[in-house]
Amino acid sequence: MRRGVAVALLALGAAIAPTTVEAQQAGVDVSRYRFALSLPDTGKVIRAEAQVQFTRTRTVDALRLDLLAPMALRGATLGCDNKATAVAATHERGVITVPLPAFTKSARAANDPRAMEPLDSLCVTVRYDGAPTDGLVISTDTAGRWRAFGDNWPNRARHWLASVDHPSDKALVEFVVDAPSARTVVANGTQRAQVPQGGRTRTTWATASPIPTYLMVIAAAPLTVTELGQTACGLASVGRCVPQRVYTAPEQAAAMPGNFAQADSIVAFFSRLVGPFPYEQLAHLQSSTRFGGMENAGAIFYNDALFRTPAGVSVGLIAHEVAHQWFGNAVTEAEWGQLWLSEGFATYFAALYTEKAFGDSAFRAEREGIRRTILGAKVVTERPVIDSTQTDLLALLNANSYQKGGFVLHMLRREVGDSAFFRGVRAYWTPRVHGNARTEDLRAVMEREVGRDLSWFFDQWLRRPGFAELTVRYAYDAARRQVKVIVEQGTRFAPYRFPLVLEFTMDDGSTRVAFVNVPARAIAEITLRETFERTPTSMRVDPTVELLAEIRTP
């Protein structure tokens, strides 16, 4: 997601309750949800039925589903068909607890890596209703028309979806939405059915791939569709092409496709760079999300206000949210403290699209802007990028997760080289599609690509607060025709190890570039190996913006 709107709301003191870290239910693995929802003509009360298919280990005697008040449990059954039997479930402190029958071991394939851990498969149905206070955001648009949009990040699905609301438990999802026929219903996956029923319509959407609960959403609003056509053909994981479309309020339809005309190019670029587009289709929706953009799998929500400006939704924002379909959505961080695996990747890959679409100078300018943000962010000086101790999840939407995470990827690319970096990205992503990942997975893959230890790199840039603070000088020995570079690192943070690019201007106006490897020392004196036939008159440090550092050249 892009966090600009969220930050603005926080600054204005909007009522955004802190969200805290909570664990997945141990021993439970949800494979599929089916949410049947009945939406009102007016008001905010919804009726819902959630069918949850899951496996459990022997030690689990109850299924716990997150669901916050004022949503109220109306009944539960063991089973999801006409043979289901009523069960005495409870709903206390935001958790529905459904007692389970005695364990029955299910067969496993011989090649299943968990074959030694017995499991059985069950299905539970819970029925509930109420007026959700968050998650499913029900409001009216500027024309006074009723609308509802899911907005679940990070763990707000529990306000309206009875679920195991944790990013490490991915599942297939089907939405069956009964709504007034004047509303267009969109959800994850593809539309499977649309049945009118006397002024109301029952619309079914379902996914072919598992996604985390924070990406499971619906939209129900008066929306007009603009088709973008079959895009990224030959680069899709489902079918040959990626169907794309834009949904807007009727008043904005005439301005479409706007910058969404680049959506084909964006999806094709990332597909070639990383791997096939991981979902069945991609929709872009004008919505009520509190964020600038929210990367819901196959159905990206953009803030309503962006469509009402002359510039519209920017290419950079579209690229950022599309990049999330690979990073964050298809490969999801296993725990919230590693959010940079989502936001840092989306930030950097959106910048790579800037390079592709607008050239090297635009890419460099974007890196300069990213670095300025990092150097000016207090959180960067106080907390590491991998922040496992932060319990307020909204506080993770910061310059560490976005800009510093993205800039670290650029430095990693420079450390290992372009070929190894992009091979490593693909080797990291491909086997983890529709699963979860940790930073150590990325490090291990990159180390295999280059055949050397990179723990020092990941530790200093991701597990420590701060950035390099450098004072760089040089001295020229005319007799030996040599240049000595003195690099002094500040005392606020421990010294960093890094490669450094230097550009010298000579007394005849020519320029010369030199590269040095700076050790993790407070003061390093490095004599360049090259000889300098002419006298250098000035020096530029890191002229191409490759290093996360505050640089002084007295």
C-alpha positions as CSV (number, residue, x, y, z in Angstrom):
1,M,0.0,0.0,0.0
2,R,1.0,3.6,-0.2
3,R,0.7,5.2,3.2
4,G,0.3,8.9,2.3
5,V,-3.4,9.1,3.2
6,A,-3.0,7.0,6.3
7,V,-0.3,9.3,7.6
8,A,-2.4,12.4,6.9
9,L,-5.3,10.9,8.8
10,L,-3.0,10.1,11.8
11,A,-1.6,13.6,11.7
12,L,-5.2,15.0,11.9
13,G,-6.0,12.7,14.9
14,A,-8.5,10.5,13.0
15,A,-10.0,7.7,15.0
16,I,-7.6,4.9,13.9
17,A,-7.3,2.5,16.8
18,P,-3.8,0.9,17.3
19,T,-3.6,-2.6,16.1
20,T,-1.4,-5.1,18.0
21,V,0.5,-8.2,17.0
22,E,-1.5,-11.5,17.4
23,A,-0.4,-15.0,16.6
24,Q,-1.9,-17.5,14.2
25,Q,-3.8,-20.3,15.9
26,A,-1.1,-23.1,16.4
27,G,-2.0,-26.4,14.8
28,V,-4.7,-24.9,12.5
29,D,-4.2,-24.4,8.7
30,V,-7.3,-22.9,6.9
31,S,-7.5,-24.0,3.3
32,R,-10.7,-22.2,2.2
33,Y,-13.3,-19.7,3.3
34,R,-16.7,-19.1,1.9
35,F,-18.3,-15.9,3.1
36,A,-22.0,-15.4,2.3
37,L,-23.0,-11.8,2.9
38,S,-26.3,-10.0,2.8
39,L,-25.9,-6.2,2.4
40,P,-28.6,-3.7,3.3
41,D,-30.3,-1.2,1.1
42,T,-29.5,1.5,3.7
43,G,-27.8,1.5,7.1
44,K,-24.8,-0.7,8.2
45,V,-26.2,-4.0,9.5
46,I,-25.0,-7.0,7.5
47,R,-25.8,-10.7,7.8
48,A,-23.1,-13.2,7.3
49,E,-22.3,-16.8,7.1
50,A,-18.7,-18.1,7.1
51,Q,-17.7,-21.6,6.1
52,V,-14.2,-22.5,7.2
53,Q,-12.4,-25.5,5.8
54,F,-9.2,-26.4,7.7
55,T,-6.8,-29.0,8.9
56,R,-5.7,-29.4,12.5
57,T,-3.1,-31.3,14.4
58,R,-4.0,-33.8,17.2
59,T,-3.6,-31.2,20.0
60,V,-6.3,-28.8,18.7
61,D,-9.7,-29.4,20.3
62,A,-11.4,-26.1,19.3
63,L,-11.3,-23.7,16.3
64,R,-10.8,-20.0,17.3
65,L,-12.0,-17.4,14.8
66,D,-11.4,-13.7,15.2
67,L,-14.6,-11.6,15.1
68,L,-15.0,-8.3,17.0
69,A,-18.1,-6.8,18.5
70,P,-20.5,-5.5,17.6
71,M,-20.7,-8.4,15.2
72,A,-22.7,-11.1,17.1
73,L,-22.6,-14.8,16.8
74,R,-26.0,-16.3,15.9
75,G,-25.1,-20.0,15.6
76,A,-22.5,-22.5,14.5
77,T,-22.4,-26.0,13.0
78,L,-19.8,-28.6,12.6
79,G,-19.9,-29.3,8.9
80,C,-20.6,-27.2,5.8
81,D,-23.4,-29.2,4.1
82,N,-26.9,-30.5,4.8
83,K,-25.4,-33.0,7.2
84,A,-24.0,-30.3,9.5
85,T,-24.8,-30.6,13.2
86,A,-25.3,-27.7,15.6
87,V,-22.5,-27.0,18.1
88,A,-22.3,-24.9,21.2
89,A,-19.9,-22.2,20.1
90,T,-19.0,-19.2,22.3
91,H,-18.1,-15.6,21.3
92,E,-16.1,-13.8,23.9
93,R,-13.4,-11.0,23.8
94,G,-13.4,-10.9,20.0
95,V,-13.0,-14.7,19.5
96,I,-15.5,-17.3,18.4
97,T,-14.5,-20.7,19.9
98,V,-16.0,-23.7,18.2
99,P,-15.5,-27.1,20.0
100,L,-14.2,-29.9,17.7
101,P,-14.9,-33.6,17.8
102,A,-12.3,-36.2,18.6
103,F,-9.3,-36.3,16.3
104,T,-9.4,-38.6,13.3
105,K,-6.1,-39.0,11.4
106,S,-6.3,-38.3,7.7
107,A,-4.1,-39.9,5.1
108,R,-1.1,-38.0,3.7
109,A,0.8,-38.3,0.5
110,A,4.1,-40.1,1.0
111,N,6.0,-37.1,-0.3
112,D,4.3,-34.7,2.1
113,P,7.1,-33.1,4.2
114,R,4.7,-33.1,7.2
115,A,3.8,-36.8,6.9
116,M,5.0,-37.5,10.5
117,E,2.5,-34.9,11.8
118,P,-1.0,-36.4,11.8
119,L,-3.8,-34.1,10.6
120,D,-7.5,-34.3,10.0
121,S,-9.7,-32.1,7.9
122,L,-12.9,-30.3,9.1
123,C,-15.4,-27.7,8.1
124,V,-17.1,-25.3,10.4
125,T,-20.0,-22.9,9.7
126,V,-20.7,-19.8,11.8
127,R,-23.5,-17.3,11.3
128,Y,-23.4,-13.8,12.6
129,D,-24.7,-10.3,12.0
130,G,-24.1,-6.7,13.1
131,A,-22.9,-3.3,12.0
132,P,-19.1,-3.5,11.5
133,T,-17.2,-0.5,12.8
134,D,-14.2,-1.1,10.6
135,G,-12.8,-3.6,8.0
136,L,-15.9,-3.4,5.9
137,V,-16.2,0.4,5.6
138,I,-19.8,1.4,4.9
139,S,-20.4,5.0,3.9
140,T,-22.0,7.3,1.3
141,D,-20.0,8.8,-1.6
142,T,-20.0,12.5,-2.5
143,A,-23.3,12.1,-4.3
144,G,-24.9,10.5,-1.3
145,R,-24.9,7.0,-2.7
146,W,-24.5,4.0,-0.3
147,R,-21.2,2.0,-0.7
148,A,-19.1,-0.6,1.1
149,F,-15.5,-1.4,0.6
150,G,-13.3,-3.9,2.5
151,D,-10.2,-2.3,4.0
152,N,-8.5,-4.9,6.1
153,W,-4.8,-4.1,6.6
154,P,-3.3,-5.1,8.9
155,N,-5.7,-7.2,11.0
156,R,-9.0,-5.4,10.5
157,A,-10.7,-8.3,8.7
158,R,-11.8,-9.5,12.1
159,H,-14.3,-6.6,12.2
160,W,-16.5,-8.3,9.6
161,L,-15.0,-11.7,8.5
162,A,-14.9,-14.5,11.0
163,S,-11.4,-15.8,10.2
164,V,-7.9,-16.8,11.5
165,D,-6.8,-13.2,10.9
166,H,-3.0,-13.6,10.5
167,P,-0.8,-13.2,7.4
168,S,0.8,-16.6,7.7
169,D,-2.4,-18.5,7.3
170,K,-3.4,-18.1,3.6
171,A,-6.5,-19.7,2.2
172,L,-8.7,-19.7,-0.9
173,V,-11.7,-17.4,-0.5
174,E,-15.2,-17.3,-2.1
175,F,-17.6,-14.4,-1.6
176,V,-21.3,-14.8,-2.2
177,V,-22.7,-11.3,-1.9
178,D,-26.5,-10.5,-1.9
179,A,-26.9,-6.7,-2.6
180,P,-29.3,-4.3,-4.3
181,S,-29.0,-4.6,-8.0
182,A,-27.9,-1.0,-8.4
183,R,-24.6,-1.8,-6.8
184,T,-21.7,-3.4,-8.6
185,V,-20.0,-6.1,-6.6
186,V,-16.3,-6.8,-7.1
187,A,-14.1,-9.1,-5.0
188,N,-10.9,-11.1,-5.2
189,G,-10.5,-13.7,-7.9
190,T,-13.0,-14.0,-10.8
191,Q,-16.7,-13.5,-11.0
192,R,-18.3,-17.0,-11.1
193,A,-22.0,-16.1,-11.0
194,Q,-24.4,-13.2,-11.1
195,V,-28.1,-14.0,-10.3
196,P,-30.8,-11.3,-10.2
197,Q,-33.5,-11.9,-7.6
198,G,-36.2,-9.3,-7.6
199,G,-34.4,-6.0,-7.2
200,R,-31.4,-7.7,-5.6
201,T,-28.5,-9.6,-7.2
202,R,-26.4,-12.4,-5.8
203,T,-22.9,-12.2,-7.1
204,T,-20.2,-14.8,-6.5
205,W,-16.4,-14.2,-6.7
206,A,-13.8,-16.8,-5.9
207,T,-10.0,-17.1,-6.0
208,A,-7.9,-19.9,-7.5
209,S,-5.0,-19.1,-5.2
210,P,-4.7,-18.7,-1.5
211,I,-4.3,-15.2,0.0
212,P,-4.0,-13.8,3.5
213,T,-7.1,-12.4,5.2
214,Y,-5.8,-8.8,5.1
215,L,-6.2,-9.0,1.3
216,M,-9.8,-10.5,1.3
217,V,-12.1,-7.8,0.2
218,I,-15.3,-6.9,-1.5
219,A,-16.6,-3.7,-3.1
220,A,-20.3,-2.9,-3.4
221,A,-21.0,0.5,-4.9
222,P,-22.4,2.3,-7.9
223,L,-19.3,1.6,-10.1
224,T,-18.8,2.0,-13.8
225,V,-16.3,-0.4,-15.5
226,T,-13.6,0.6,-18.1
227,E,-12.1,-2.4,-19.8
228,L,-8.3,-2.3,-20.2
229,G,-8.4,-5.5,-22.2
230,Q,-6.2,-8.6,-22.2
231,T,-2.8,-7.5,-21.0
232,A,0.7,-9.0,-20.4
233,C,-0.2,-11.8,-22.8
234,G,2.1,-14.8,-22.5
235,L,3.1,-13.7,-19.0
236,A,0.2,-14.9,-16.9
237,S,0.1,-17.8,-14.5
238,V,-3.6,-18.4,-15.1
239,G,-4.6,-18.4,-18.7
240,R,-2.6,-16.7,-21.5
241,C,-3.2,-13.0,-20.6
242,V,-4.1,-10.9,-17.6
243,P,-7.5,-9.2,-18.0
244,Q,-7.5,-5.7,-16.5
245,R,-10.2,-3.2,-15.8
246,V,-10.9,0.0,-13.9
247,Y,-14.0,0.6,-11.7
248,T,-14.9,4.2,-10.9
249,A,-17.9,6.2,-9.8
250,P,-19.9,7.1,-12.9
251,E,-18.7,10.8,-12.8
252,Q,-15.1,9.7,-13.3
253,A,-15.6,7.1,-16.0
254,A,-15.1,9.7,-18.8
255,A,-11.5,10.4,-17.6
256,M,-10.5,6.7,-17.8
257,P,-8.2,5.1,-18.5
258,G,-5.9,8.0,-17.6
259,N,-2.6,6.7,-16.2
260,F,-4.1,3.2,-16.0
261,A,-3.3,3.0,-19.7
262,Q,0.2,2.1,-18.5
263,A,-1.2,-0.9,-16.5
264,D,-0.4,-3.3,-19.3
265,S,3.2,-2.2,-19.5
266,I,3.6,-2.3,-15.7
267,V,2.3,-5.8,-15.3
268,A,4.3,-7.1,-18.3
269,F,7.5,-5.4,-16.8
270,F,7.2,-7.1,-13.4
271,S,6.2,-10.4,-15.0
272,R,9.4,-10.5,-17.0
273,L,11.5,-9.3,-14.1
274,V,10.1,-11.6,-11.4
275,G,7.7,-14.3,-12.6
276,P,4.2,-14.8,-14.1
277,F,1.5,-12.6,-12.8
278,P,0.2,-14.6,-9.8
279,Y,-3.6,-14.1,-10.0
280,E,-6.4,-14.6,-12.5
281,Q,-7.1,-11.0,-13.3
282,L,-6.4,-7.4,-12.0
283,A,-9.0,-4.8,-11.2
284,H,-8.3,-1.2,-10.2
285,L,-11.0,0.4,-8.1
286,Q,-11.9,3.9,-6.9
287,S,-12.7,3.2,-3.2
288,S,-13.0,4.5,0.3
289,T,-9.6,3.0,1.5
290,R,-7.9,5.0,4.2
291,F,-4.6,4.5,2.4
292,G,-3.4,6.1,-0.8
293,G,-3.7,2.6,-2.4
294,M,-4.3,-0.8,-1.0
295,E,-2.9,-3.9,-2.9
296,N,-5.8,-6.3,-2.3
297,A,-5.0,-9.5,-4.4
298,G,-6.3,-9.0,-7.9
299,A,-8.4,-6.0,-6.8
300,I,-6.4,-2.9,-6.0
301,F,-8.3,-0.2,-4.1
302,Y,-7.2,3.5,-4.6
303,N,-8.4,6.4,-2.5
304,D,-11.4,8.1,-3.9
305,A,-10.0,11.6,-3.8
306,L,-7.2,10.7,-6.2
307,F,-9.7,10.2,-9.0
308,R,-11.1,13.7,-8.4
309,T,-7.9,15.6,-9.2
310,P,-6.7,16.7,-12.7
311,A,-3.6,14.4,-12.4
312,G,-5.6,11.4,-11.3
313,V,-3.9,8.3,-9.9
314,S,-0.1,8.6,-10.5
315,V,1.9,6.1,-12.5
316,G,4.1,5.6,-9.5
317,L,1.2,4.6,-7.2
318,I,-0.1,2.2,-9.8
319,A,3.3,0.6,-10.1
320,H,3.7,0.4,-6.4
321,E,0.4,-1.4,-5.8
322,V,0.9,-3.7,-8.9
323,A,4.3,-4.6,-7.5
324,H,2.6,-5.8,-4.4
325,Q,0.8,-8.5,-6.3
326,W,4.2,-10.3,-6.4
327,F,5.7,-8.9,-3.1
328,G,3.4,-9.0,-0.1
329,N,0.5,-10.7,-1.9
330,A,1.9,-13.8,-3.6
331,V,4.9,-14.0,-1.3
332,T,3.9,-12.6,2.1
333,E,6.0,-11.8,5.1
334,A,5.6,-14.5,7.7
335,E,5.3,-11.9,10.5
336,W,4.4,-8.2,10.6
337,G,7.9,-7.2,11.8
338,Q,9.3,-8.1,8.4
339,L,6.9,-5.8,6.5
340,W,9.8,-4.5,4.5
341,L,9.6,-7.7,2.4
342,S,6.3,-6.2,1.2
343,E,6.7,-2.5,1.3
344,G,10.4,-2.2,0.6
345,F,10.1,-4.4,-2.5
346,A,7.1,-2.5,-3.8
347,T,8.9,0.8,-3.2
348,Y,12.0,-0.4,-5.1
349,F,10.3,-2.2,-7.9
350,A,8.0,0.8,-8.5
351,A,11.3,2.9,-8.8
352,L,12.6,0.3,-11.3
353,Y,9.5,0.9,-13.4
354,T,10.2,4.6,-13.2
355,E,13.6,3.8,-14.8
356,K,12.0,1.7,-17.5
357,A,9.3,4.2,-18.4
358,F,11.1,7.5,-17.8
359,G,14.8,6.8,-18.0
360,D,18.0,6.8,-15.8
361,S,17.7,10.4,-14.7
362,A,14.2,9.9,-13.4
363,F,15.3,6.7,-11.5
364,R,18.2,8.6,-10.0
365,A,15.9,11.5,-8.9
366,E,13.6,9.0,-7.3
367,R,16.5,7.5,-5.4
368,E,17.5,10.9,-4.2
369,G,14.0,11.6,-3.0
370,I,13.9,8.2,-1.2
371,R,17.3,8.9,0.5
372,R,16.2,12.3,1.6
373,T,13.2,10.8,3.3
374,I,15.3,8.2,5.1
375,L,17.8,10.8,6.3
376,G,15.0,13.0,7.7
377,A,13.0,10.3,9.4
378,K,13.3,10.0,13.1
379,V,12.2,6.4,13.2
380,V,15.1,5.4,11.0
381,T,17.5,6.6,13.8
382,E,15.6,4.8,16.5
383,R,14.4,1.4,15.2
384,P,15.7,-1.2,12.7
385,V,13.9,-2.2,9.5
386,I,13.2,-5.7,10.8
387,D,11.2,-4.6,13.9
388,S,9.9,-7.6,15.7
389,T,9.3,-5.7,18.9
390,Q,6.8,-3.2,17.5
391,T,3.3,-4.1,18.6
392,D,1.5,-1.2,17.1
393,L,1.2,-2.5,13.5
394,L,0.2,0.9,12.0
395,A,3.4,2.3,13.3
396,L,5.2,-0.1,10.9
397,L,4.0,2.1,8.0
398,N,7.1,4.2,8.2
399,A,10.3,5.1,6.3
400,N,12.0,1.9,7.5
401,S,9.5,-0.4,5.9
402,Y,9.1,1.6,2.7
403,Q,12.1,3.9,1.8
404,K,14.9,2.3,3.7
405,G,13.8,-1.2,2.8
406,G,13.7,-0.2,-0.8
407,F,17.1,1.5,-0.8
408,V,18.6,-1.5,0.9
409,L,17.5,-3.6,-2.1
410,H,19.2,-1.1,-4.4
411,M,22.4,-1.4,-2.3
412,L,22.1,-5.2,-2.3
413,R,21.8,-5.1,-6.1
414,R,25.0,-3.0,-6.3
415,E,26.8,-5.4,-3.8
416,V,26.0,-8.6,-5.8
417,G,25.7,-7.3,-9.3
418,D,22.6,-7.0,-11.6
419,S,22.6,-10.6,-12.9
420,A,23.0,-12.2,-9.4
421,F,20.4,-9.8,-7.9
422,F,17.6,-10.5,-10.4
423,R,18.4,-14.2,-10.5
424,G,18.2,-14.1,-6.7
425,V,14.9,-12.3,-6.7
426,R,13.4,-14.9,-9.0
427,A,14.9,-17.7,-6.9
428,Y,13.5,-16.2,-3.7
429,W,10.0,-15.6,-5.2
430,T,9.3,-18.6,-7.4
431,P,9.3,-21.4,-4.7
432,R,7.4,-19.3,-2.2
433,V,4.5,-18.2,-4.4
434,H,1.3,-18.3,-2.4
435,G,3.3,-18.9,0.7
436,N,5.3,-16.9,3.2
437,A,8.9,-15.7,3.6
438,R,11.4,-14.3,6.0
439,T,14.4,-12.1,5.5
440,E,16.7,-15.1,6.1
441,D,15.1,-16.7,3.0
442,L,16.2,-13.8,0.8
443,R,19.7,-13.7,2.4
444,A,20.2,-17.5,1.8
445,V,19.2,-17.2,-1.9
446,M,21.4,-14.2,-2.5
447,E,24.4,-16.0,-0.8
448,R,23.9,-19.0,-3.1
449,E,23.9,-16.7,-6.1
450,V,27.2,-15.0,-5.2
451,G,28.9,-17.8,-3.3
452,R,29.8,-15.7,-0.3
453,D,28.5,-14.6,3.1
454,L,26.2,-11.7,3.1
455,S,25.1,-11.8,6.8
456,W,27.2,-8.6,7.5
457,F,25.2,-6.7,4.8
458,F,21.7,-7.8,6.1
459,D,22.7,-7.2,9.7
460,Q,24.1,-3.7,9.3
461,W,21.3,-2.4,7.1
462,L,18.2,-4.2,8.3
463,R,18.9,-5.2,12.0
464,R,20.4,-1.9,13.2
465,P,18.9,1.5,13.3
466,G,20.4,4.4,11.3
467,F,22.6,5.0,8.3
468,A,26.2,5.8,7.5
469,E,27.3,9.3,8.4
470,L,30.4,10.2,6.5
471,T,33.0,12.9,6.2
472,V,35.2,12.2,3.2
473,R,38.4,14.0,2.2
474,Y,41.2,13.3,-0.2
475,A,44.9,14.2,-0.5
476,Y,47.0,14.1,-3.7
477,D,50.6,13.0,-3.6
478,A,52.0,14.6,-6.8
479,A,55.4,12.9,-6.5
480,R,53.8,9.4,-6.5
481,R,50.8,10.5,-8.5
482,Q,48.5,8.9,-6.0
483,V,45.3,9.9,-4.2
484,K,44.6,8.9,-0.6
485,V,40.9,9.0,0.5
486,I,40.1,9.5,4.2
487,V,36.6,8.3,5.3
488,E,35.5,9.2,8.8
489,Q,32.3,7.8,10.1
490,G,30.1,9.5,12.7
491,T,29.6,8.2,16.3
492,R,25.8,8.1,16.4
493,F,25.8,4.6,14.8
494,A,28.3,1.8,14.6
495,P,30.6,2.0,11.5
496,Y,29.3,0.5,8.3
497,R,31.1,-1.5,5.6
498,F,30.3,-0.5,2.0
499,P,31.6,0.2,-1.5
500,L,31.9,3.9,-2.4
501,V,32.0,5.6,-5.7
502,L,34.2,8.7,-6.1
503,E,34.2,11.1,-9.0
504,F,37.3,13.4,-9.4
505,T,37.5,16.5,-11.5
506,M,41.0,17.1,-12.9
507,D,42.9,20.3,-13.5
508,D,42.1,20.1,-17.2
509,G,38.3,19.8,-16.6
510,S,38.2,16.0,-17.3
511,T,36.6,13.6,-14.8
512,R,37.6,10.3,-13.4
513,V,35.7,7.7,-11.4
514,A,37.2,5.5,-8.7
515,F,35.7,2.8,-6.5
516,V,36.8,1.9,-3.0
517,N,35.7,-0.6,-0.4
518,V,35.3,1.1,2.9
519,P,35.8,-1.1,6.0
520,A,33.6,-0.9,9.1
521,R,36.0,1.4,10.9
522,A,35.6,4.9,12.5
523,I,38.4,6.2,10.3
524,A,39.7,4.5,7.1
525,E,42.6,5.8,5.0
526,I,42.6,4.2,1.6
527,T,45.2,4.8,-1.1
528,L,43.7,4.4,-4.6
529,R,45.6,1.9,-6.7
530,E,45.3,3.9,-9.9
531,T,47.9,6.6,-10.7
532,F,46.7,10.1,-11.4
533,E,48.7,11.8,-14.2
534,R,46.8,15.0,-13.6
535,T,46.0,16.8,-10.4
536,P,42.5,16.4,-9.0
537,T,40.8,19.7,-8.1
538,S,37.6,18.4,-6.6
539,M,35.8,15.2,-5.6
540,R,32.2,14.2,-5.6
541,V,31.2,11.4,-3.3
542,D,28.5,8.9,-4.4
543,P,27.6,10.9,-7.5
544,T,25.1,8.3,-8.7
545,V,23.2,7.9,-5.4
546,E,24.1,4.3,-4.6
547,L,24.7,4.6,-0.8
548,L,22.4,5.2,2.1
549,A,24.6,7.8,3.8
550,E,24.7,11.4,5.0
551,I,27.8,12.8,3.3
552,R,30.0,15.7,4.1
553,T,33.0,16.8,2.0
554,P,34.8,19.6,3.8
